[in-house]
Amino acid sequence: MNLFDVAHVYIDRILNSKSKAGVGEVNERSRIKALLLDKDTKSTISMCSTQSELLHNEIFLIDTIENQQRDIERHLRCLVYINPTDESIDYLVKELRNPKYGDYHLFFSNIVSKAQLERLAEADDMEAVSKVEEIFQDYYILNEDLFSFDMFPGQLTINNSGVWDEYNLATCKASLLSVLLSLKIKPDIRYESNSKMCAKLANEIASSIGKNEKALFDFPAMDVPPLLILLDRKNDPLTPLLQPWTYQSMINEYIGLRRNVVDLSNIPDIDKDLEHVTLSSMQDKFFYETMYMNFGELGDKVKNYVDTYKMKSQSNSKINTIEDIKNFIEKYPEFRKLSGNVSKHMTIVGELDKQLKSHKIWEISEIEQNISVHKDNSEDFQSLIVLLREPSIDKYYKVKLVCIYITRHYDIQDKINTLIREMSNIIDPQEVNFLHRFHKLITQVHQSSSTTSTSESEGKKDDLLSELAKKFNTKMASRGILNTSQNKAENNVYMQHIPEISTMLAHLSKTGLPNDKYTSLKTNSGYSNNSKAAKDVVIFVVGGVTYEEARLVHQFNETMKDKIRVVLGGTSILSTRDYIEAMLTKSA
């Protein structure tokens, strides 16, 4: 269930593709190859492979299928890896009608339709194609246990109708089938009973597994069937509204992290080599070790990292003998890589620290957390009013604070009215209207949830994940990135909230999912309905998932030690700003 391992198998299959016996024998002698990608697979492969790995596999040329100005290179074999969209198929048809390479091996990131294959066969008059294969990776791998479809958050934020757009449903279904096929699992399906969108997607997936794509899901029987759990973002609107405090989630929130690339180009006087940097836990050991650390722990780690760099750079500077030169040359690539990594992470952490201070995130986050976890408290409410009247705080953060209060205390009408009156002096009428609509929407969500009874244990916060989260949270220190170890025993007021997904994970590890909250669709006959026994679980959040939830899932996997293996995914990875702006757009 390690997504990077799955990707490596597929990438190796593409890069080391050979012709069938008797086909393309001339080109078999020439090992150098061209790799043609489209706009989707270009990102897919770059997130799971490196330039050096491609060169090691004799990839001489990398280009896109959309580029029609490529040179003719008939001595090269061409590996084509594309998403079978109508647009990419059109480009491939043009390519085969006038082939620029001597031999084509076609790989598709998802299921190819019969009609698409017929179009390609008709276009291949010169019989240049010697291989066609489906590679199921129509999704973006962010961490070893986290994936995303990178759909625009505004397409699937919480809404009143609960009805799928036809295109988005088809896209989501196809990509989710790709995830299941790449993991080689035929799961039973559970979905949140109060979600129309989850119900629709679940039935579409079940139909494909049991009927339309039945042959593809003919995997060997397992002792216990895997499980696909569909969650609706509307059932936990609070988590994406709160300020995140772990390294990966903070980068996404305050700088921007898309498909594992960080855009630092807006930082004044930034080094050109640092304008766009890649952050992958697969390729960057320091990031792998720190991605789930909170900002207090991160400070200590960065300091140690810089000290290590200084020590290594000083030792490398002593070149007095031939042996020293030999050792320097042998170690230089590692040293250069370490130097670049130190610069990258120091730049990112410095920018995060700057953002926290300039936007007064420390003050904002403390009030957010108090509002989100405490019952209605007059002191918290007064602190909120004071912050709303503070002119130095951006109005975006004020809107967010009111949304958090509404989400947590939707039934306290008089105080909500007071907050909206305060905001009417600060924000545009459109945004005031959004707050009214948001209140109405949250009220409907709570009413919908209350119609579904829940088990007695659901509300408890002393379960496995809660304890694990509390242990994690107590390591946050005071407001600074260095010299933080002295306060590690204190309670962390900035990470009090625990996402709802923790309760669901606790159910998985103990009693199984409650039937009254999660409707079941069985795709495997002959098994009892026992979700507790599931060993392989895919959790998918319609409407987007957060890096904070990914952190909890990762901690769960570490705790369970292969007793249960969980992979988390969502229609997108949410930042707070994306989430707010998407809902603002929908309310216009």
C-alpha positions in Angstrom: 0.0 0.0 0.0 3.0 2.3 -0.4 2.0 4.5 -3.4 5.6 5.3 -4.3 6.3 1.6 -4.6 3.3 1.2 -6.9 4.6 4.2 -9.0 8.1 2.7 -9.3 6.7 -0.6 -10.7 4.8 1.2 -13.4 7.6 3.6 -14.3 10.0 0.8 -14.5 7.6 -1.1 -16.8 7.4 1.9 -19.1 11.1 2.9 -19.2 12.3 -0.7 -19.7 9.6 -1.6 -22.3 10.7 -4.1 -25.0 9.0 -5.1 -28.2 7.4 -8.4 -28.6 9.4 -11.1 -30.3 9.8 -10.3 -34.0 8.6 -6.7 -33.7 10.9 -3.7 -33.9 14.1 -5.8 -34.0 16.2 -3.0 -35.6 15.2 -0.6 -32.8 15.8 -3.3 -30.2 19.5 -2.9 -30.8 19.3 0.9 -30.1 18.5 1.3 -26.4 18.2 5.1 -26.4 14.6 6.2 -26.3 12.3 9.2 -26.5 9.6 9.7 -23.9 6.4 11.5 -24.9 4.1 12.8 -22.2 1.0 14.9 -22.0 0.1 17.7 -19.6 -1.2 15.2 -17.0 1.4 12.5 -17.1 4.2 15.0 -17.2 3.4 15.9 -13.6 2.6 12.3 -12.7 6.0 11.0 -13.7 8.0 13.9 -12.4 6.5 13.4 -8.9 7.7 9.8 -8.7 11.0 9.8 -10.7 14.1 12.0 -11.2 16.0 13.2 -14.3 18.9 11.0 -13.4 16.7 8.0 -13.2 15.3 8.7 -16.6 18.9 9.1 -18.0 19.9 5.9 -16.4 17.2 4.2 -18.4 18.5 5.6 -21.7 15.8 8.2 -22.1 17.5 10.5 -24.6 14.7 12.9 -25.3 11.7 14.0 -23.2 8.9 16.0 -24.8 5.1 16.5 -24.8 2.6 15.0 -27.2 1.1 18.5 -27.6 4.4 19.8 -29.2 4.0 19.4 -32.9 7.4 20.9 -33.8 9.5 18.0 -32.7 12.3 16.8 -35.0 12.1 13.5 -36.9 14.2 10.9 -35.0 13.5 7.6 -36.7 16.4 5.9 -35.0 14.7 6.3 -31.6 12.1 4.1 -30.0 9.3 6.3 -28.6 7.6 5.5 -25.3 4.3 7.4 -25.1 2.7 7.8 -21.7 -0.6 9.8 -21.7 -3.9 10.1 -20.0 -6.6 8.7 -22.4 -8.5 12.0 -22.6 -10.1 12.9 -26.0 -7.6 15.7 -26.3 -4.5 13.5 -25.8 -5.9 10.8 -28.1 -6.4 13.5 -30.8 -2.7 14.4 -30.6 -1.7 10.8 -30.6 -3.7 10.1 -33.7 -1.9 13.0 -35.5 1.4 11.6 -34.3 0.7 8.1 -35.7 -0.4 9.4 -39.1 2.9 11.1 -39.5 5.3 9.2 -37.1 8.5 10.9 -36.1 10.1 7.9 -34.5 10.8 4.3 -35.6 8.8 2.4 -33.0 6.0 3.3 -30.6 5.1 1.8 -27.3 1.8 3.2 -26.0 1.0 3.4 -22.3 -2.2 4.9 -20.9 -2.6 6.1 -17.3 -6.2 4.8 -17.2 -8.7 2.6 -18.9 -8.8 3.1 -22.7 -12.1 2.8 -24.4 -12.7 0.5 -27.4 -13.6 3.5 -29.6 -10.3 5.2 -28.7 -8.3 2.1 -29.6 -10.1 1.8 -32.9 -9.2 5.4 -33.7 -5.5 4.7 -33.0 -5.5 1.5 -35.0 -7.0 3.3 -38.0 -4.4 6.0 -37.8 -1.4 3.6 -37.6 -1.1 3.0 -41.3 2.7 2.6 -41.1 2.3 0.0 -38.3 4.6 1.9 -36.1 2.9 0.8 -32.9 4.4 -2.4 -31.4 2.9 -2.3 -27.9 -0.2 -1.0 -26.1 -0.7 -1.2 -22.3 -2.8 0.4 -19.6 -0.8 1.9 -16.7 -3.2 2.7 -13.8 -1.9 5.9 -12.4 -4.4 8.6 -13.2 -3.8 10.4 -9.9 -1.0 12.4 -8.2 1.1 10.8 -5.5 2.1 13.3 -2.8 3.3 11.1 0.0 3.7 7.3 0.4 0.1 7.2 1.8 -1.5 10.3 0.2 -2.9 11.0 -3.2 -4.9 13.7 -4.9 -6.8 14.2 -8.1 -5.9 17.9 -8.1 -9.5 19.0 -9.0 -10.2 22.7 -8.4 -11.6 23.0 -4.9 -14.4 25.2 -6.1 -15.9 22.3 -8.1 -16.6 20.2 -5.0 -16.8 22.4 -1.9 -19.8 21.9 0.4 -23.0 22.9 -1.3 -26.7 22.8 -0.8 -27.6 20.6 -3.7 -25.3 17.6 -3.0 -25.5 16.9 -6.7 -22.6 16.0 -8.9 -21.7 17.8 -12.1 -21.6 15.1 -14.8 -18.1 15.9 -15.9 -16.7 16.0 -12.4 -18.4 12.7 -11.5 -16.9 11.0 -14.5 -13.5 12.4 -13.8 -13.6 11.4 -10.1 -14.9 7.9 -10.8 -12.2 7.2 -13.5 -9.4 8.4 -11.3 -10.6 6.5 -8.2 -10.9 3.3 -10.3 -7.3 3.9 -11.3 -6.2 4.1 -7.7 -8.0 0.8 -6.9 -6.5 -0.9 -10.0 -3.0 0.3 -9.3 -3.2 -1.1 -5.7 -4.8 -4.3 -7.2 -7.7 -4.3 -4.8 -11.4 -5.1 -5.2 -12.9 -3.4 -2.2 -16.2 -3.4 -0.5 -17.4 0.2 -0.2 -18.6 2.2 2.8 -19.8 5.8 2.6 -21.2 8.4 4.9 -25.0 7.8 5.0 -26.0 11.5 5.0 -24.0 12.4 1.8 -25.7 12.3 -1.6 -22.5 12.9 -3.4 -20.8 9.9 -1.7 -23.8 7.7 -2.3 -23.7 8.6 -6.0 -20.0 8.0 -6.3 -20.1 4.8 -4.4 -22.8 3.3 -6.6 -20.9 4.4 -9.7 -17.7 2.7 -8.4 -19.6 -0.5 -7.4 -21.2 -0.7 -10.9 -17.9 -0.4 -12.6 -16.3 -3.1 -10.3 -19.2 -5.5 -10.6 -20.2 -4.9 -14.2 -18.5 -2.5 -16.6 -14.9 -3.3 -15.7 -15.4 -6.6 -14.0 -12.6 -8.3 -15.9 -10.0 -5.7 -14.7 -11.0 -6.4 -11.1 -10.5 -10.1 -11.3 -7.9 -10.2 -8.6 -7.0 -13.3 -6.5 -9.4 -13.6 -3.5 -8.2 -12.2 -0.2 -9.0 -13.6 3.2 -10.6 -10.3 4.1 -11.9 -7.9 1.4 -10.2 -4.5 1.3 -12.3 -1.4 2.1 -13.0 1.8 0.3 -14.4 4.5 2.6 -16.0 7.6 1.0 -16.2 10.7 3.2 -17.8 14.1 2.4 -16.0 17.3 3.3 -19.2 18.9 4.4 -19.2 16.6 7.5 -16.0 18.2 8.8 -15.9 21.8 7.4 -13.9 22.9 10.5 -10.6 21.2 9.8 -9.7 23.0 6.6 -10.6 26.4 8.2 -8.0 26.2 10.9 -4.4 27.4 10.7 -2.1 24.4 10.1 1.1 23.9 12.2 3.1 21.1 10.6 5.8 21.7 8.1 4.2 20.3 4.9 0.8 21.8 5.7 2.3 25.2 6.5 4.1 25.3 3.2 0.9 24.6 1.4 -1.0 27.2 3.4 1.5 30.2 3.4 3.6 29.7 0.3 1.8 27.1 -1.9 2.7 23.5 -2.6 1.2 22.1 -5.8 2.2 18.7 -7.1 5.2 18.7 -4.7 6.5 22.0 -6.2 7.0 25.1 -4.1 6.9 28.5 -5.8 9.3 30.9 -4.1 9.6 33.3 -7.0 7.7 36.1 -5.1 10.4 36.3 -2.4 12.5 39.4 -2.9 16.1 38.8 -4.2 15.5 35.0 -4.3 18.3 33.0 -5.9 17.2 31.9 -9.4 17.9 28.2 -8.5 15.4 28.5 -5.6 12.5 30.1 -7.4 10.8 26.7 -7.9 11.9 23.8 -5.7 10.7 20.3 -5.4 9.7 18.8 -2.0 9.3 15.1 -2.1 9.5 12.8 0.9 10.8 10.1 -1.6 13.8 12.2 -2.7 14.5 14.6 0.2 15.6 12.9 3.4 15.3 16.0 5.5 11.8 16.7 4.3 10.8 13.1 5.0 12.0 13.5 8.6 10.3 16.8 9.2 7.2 17.0 7.1 4.9 16.0 10.0 6.8 18.0 12.6 5.1 21.1 14.1 6.8 24.4 13.8 8.4 24.2 17.3 10.1 20.8 16.6 11.1 22.0 13.1 13.2 24.8 14.5 15.4 22.4 16.4 15.7 20.1 13.4 16.7 23.0 11.0 19.3 24.2 13.5 20.9 20.7 13.6 20.7 20.4 9.8 22.6 23.7 9.4 25.2 22.7 12.0 25.7 19.4 10.1 26.2 21.3 6.9 28.7 23.7 8.5 30.7 20.7 9.9 30.8 18.9 6.5 31.7 22.1 4.6 34.6 22.8 6.9 36.0 19.3 6.6 35.7 19.4 2.8 37.7 22.7 2.7 40.9 21.0 3.9 42.6 19.9 0.7 46.3 19.5 1.3 47.2 16.2 -0.2 46.3 14.0 -3.3 44.3 11.8 -0.9 42.4 14.9 0.2 41.6 15.8 -3.4 40.5 12.3 -4.1 38.2 12.3 -1.1 36.8 15.7 -1.9 35.9 14.6 -5.5 34.3 11.5 -4.2 32.2 13.4 -1.6 31.5 16.5 -3.7 28.2 15.4 -5.2 26.8 14.6 -1.8 28.2 17.9 -0.4 26.7 19.9 -3.2 23.3 18.2 -2.7 23.4 18.9 1.0 24.3 22.5 0.3 21.4 23.0 -2.0 19.0 21.3 0.4 20.1 23.5 3.3 19.5 26.6 1.2 16.1 25.3 0.1 14.8 24.5 3.6 16.3 27.6 5.2 14.6 29.8 2.6 11.3 28.0 3.1 11.4 28.1 6.9 12.5 31.8 6.8 9.5 32.6 4.6 7.1 30.7 6.9 8.5 32.6 10.0 8.0 35.9 8.1 4.4 35.1 7.2 3.5 34.0 10.7 4.8 37.3 12.1 3.5 39.7 9.4 -0.1 38.2 9.5 -0.2 37.8 13.3 -0.9 34.1 12.9 0.1 33.3 16.4 -2.6 35.5 17.9 -5.2 34.4 15.2 -4.5 30.7 15.7 -4.8 30.7 19.4 -8.3 32.3 19.2 -9.2 29.9 16.4 -8.3 26.9 18.4 -10.1 28.1 21.5 -13.3 28.8 19.6 -13.1 25.4 17.8 -12.7 23.2 20.9 -14.4 25.1 23.7 -18.0 25.3 24.4 -19.5 28.8 24.1 -17.2 31.0 26.2 -17.7 34.7 26.9 -14.0 35.3 27.2 -13.2 33.6 23.8 -16.1 35.6 22.2 -14.7 38.9 23.5 -11.2 38.0 22.3 -12.7 37.3 18.9 -14.5 40.7 18.9 -11.2 42.5 19.8 -9.4 40.7 17.0 -12.1 41.6 14.4 -11.7 45.3 15.3 -7.9 45.1 15.0 -7.1 47.1 11.8 -3.7 45.5 11.2 -5.3 42.1 10.6 -6.2 41.2 7.0 -10.0 41.0 6.5 -9.5 37.5 5.0 -8.5 36.2 8.4 -11.5 38.0 10.0 -13.9 36.3 7.6 -12.3 33.0 8.4 -12.6 33.5 12.2 -16.3 34.2 11.9 -16.7 31.1 9.7 -15.0 29.0 12.4 -17.3 30.5 15.1 -20.3 29.7 12.9 -19.1 26.2 12.3 -18.6 25.4 15.9 -21.5 27.5 17.4 -24.1 27.6 14.5 -27.0 27.5 17.0 -26.1 30.7 19.0 -28.0 33.1 16.7 -27.5 36.3 18.8 -23.8 36.1 18.9 -23.6 35.2 15.2 -25.7 38.3 14.4 -23.2 40.4 16.5 -20.3 39.0 14.6 -21.9 39.7 11.2 -22.7 43.2 12.2 -19.1 43.8 13.2 -18.0 42.4 9.8 -20.4 44.5 7.8 -18.3 47.5 8.7 -15.2 45.8 7.3 -16.0 43.7 4.3 -18.0 44.0 1.1 -21.8 43.3 0.9 -21.0 40.2 -1.1 -18.9 38.8 1.6 -21.5 39.7 4.3 -24.0 37.7 2.2 -21.5 34.8 2.1 -21.5 34.7 5.9 -25.3 34.5 6.0 -25.3 31.7 3.4 -22.5 29.9 5.2 -24.5 30.0 8.4 -27.5 28.5 6.6 -25.4 25.9 5.0 -23.7 24.8 8.2 -27.1 24.6 9.9 -28.3 22.3 7.2 -25.2 20.1 7.5 -25.8 19.7 11.3 -29.5 19.0 10.8 -28.6 16.4 8.1 -26.0 14.8 10.5 -28.4 14.7 13.4 -30.8 12.5 11.4 -28.2 9.8 11.4 -27.8 8.2 14.8 -24.3 7.6 16.0 -22.7 5.1 18.3 -22.0 6.1 21.9 -18.3 5.9 21.4 -18.2 8.4 18.5 -18.0 11.5 20.5 -15.2 10.3 22.8 -11.8 11.9 22.4 -9.9 9.3 24.4 -9.5 6.9 21.6 -6.3 5.7 20.0 -5.9 8.6 17.5 -6.9 11.2 20.1 -4.2 10.0 22.4 -1.7 9.9 19.6 -2.6 13.4 18.5 -2.3 14.7 22.0 1.1 13.2 22.3 2.1 14.8 19.1 0.7 18.2 20.0 2.4 18.6 23.3 5.7 18.9 21.6 4.9 22.4 20.2 6.9 25.1 21.9 6.6 28.9 22.4 6.5 31.4 19.5 9.9 30.9 17.8 11.6 28.5 15.5 14.8 28.0 17.6 15.6 27.3 21.2 12.3 25.5 21.6 13.2 22.4 23.6 12.6 24.0 27.0 8.8 24.2 26.6 8.1 20.9 25.1 6.1 19.6 28.0 3.5 22.4 27.8 0.1 21.9 26.2 0.1 23.2 22.7 -2.7 25.7 22.4 -2.2 25.9 18.6 -3.1 22.3 17.9 -6.0 21.5 20.2 -8.5 20.6 17.4 -8.5 17.0 16.3 -10.0 16.3 12.8 -13.1 14.1 12.6 -11.2 11.5 10.6 -9.5 10.5 13.9 -12.8 9.1 15.2 -13.3 7.1 12.1 -9.8 5.7 12.2 -10.3 4.7 15.8 -13.5 2.8 14.8 -11.5 1.0 12.2 -8.9 -0.1 14.7 -11.4 -1.2 17.4 -15.1 -1.9 16.8 -15.4 -1.4 13.0 -17.4 1.4 11.3 -20.9 1.9 12.7 -23.6 0.7 10.3 -25.9 3.6 11.1 -23.4 6.2 10.0 -21.7 4.4 7.1 -23.8 2.7 4.4 -22.3 -0.5 3.0 -22.0 -1.7 -0.6 -20.6 -5.1 -1.0 -18.6 -6.0 -4.2 -17.2 -9.2 -2.9 -19.7 -12.0 -2.4 -19.2 -14.6 0.2 -17.7 -12.4 2.9 -19.4 -11.3 6.1 -19.9 -7.5 6.5 -17.0 -6.9 8.9 -15.2 -3.7 8.2 -13.2 -4.1 11.4 -11.3 -7.0 9.9 -10.2 -5.0 6.8 -6.4 -4.9 6.5 -6.2 -2.6 3.4 -8.2 0.6 3.5 -8.5 3.5 1.0 -10.1 6.6 2.4 -11.3 9.2 -0.1 -12.7 12.6 0.8 -15.1 14.2 -1.7 -14.5 17.9 -1.5 -10.8 17.8 -0.7 -8.5 16.6 2.1 -6.0 18.5 4.2 -2.3 17.8 5.0 -3.3 17.8 8.7 -5.6 14.8 8.1 -2.7 13.2 6.1 -0.5 13.6 9.1 -3.1 11.7 11.3 -3.3 8.9 8.8 0.4 8.6 8.6 0.6 8.4 12.4 -2.1 5.8 12.4 -0.2 3.7 9.9 3.0 4.0 12.1 1.0 3.0 15.2 -0.8 0.0 13.6 2.4 -1.4 12.1 0.8 -3.2 9.1 -2.2 -4.5 11.1 -4.2 -2.0 9.1 -2.8 -0.2 6.1 -4.5 3.0 5.1 -4.1 5.2 2.1 -5.8 8.7 2.1 -6.9 10.7 -0.9 -9.1 13.5 -1.9 -10.5 15.4 -4.9 -7.9 18.0 -4.0 -5.5 19.1 -1.3 -7.1 22.0 0.5 -5.5 25.1 1.9 -7.6 27.4 4.1 -7.5 30.2 1.5 -8.6 27.9 -1.4 -11.4 26.6 0.8 -12.7 30.0 1.7 -12.4 31.4 -1.8 -14.1 28.4 -3.3 -17.1 28.9 -1.0 -17.1 32.6 -1.6 -17.4 32.0 -5.3 -20.2 29.5 -4.8 -22.1 32.0 -2.7 -21.9 34.8 -5.2 
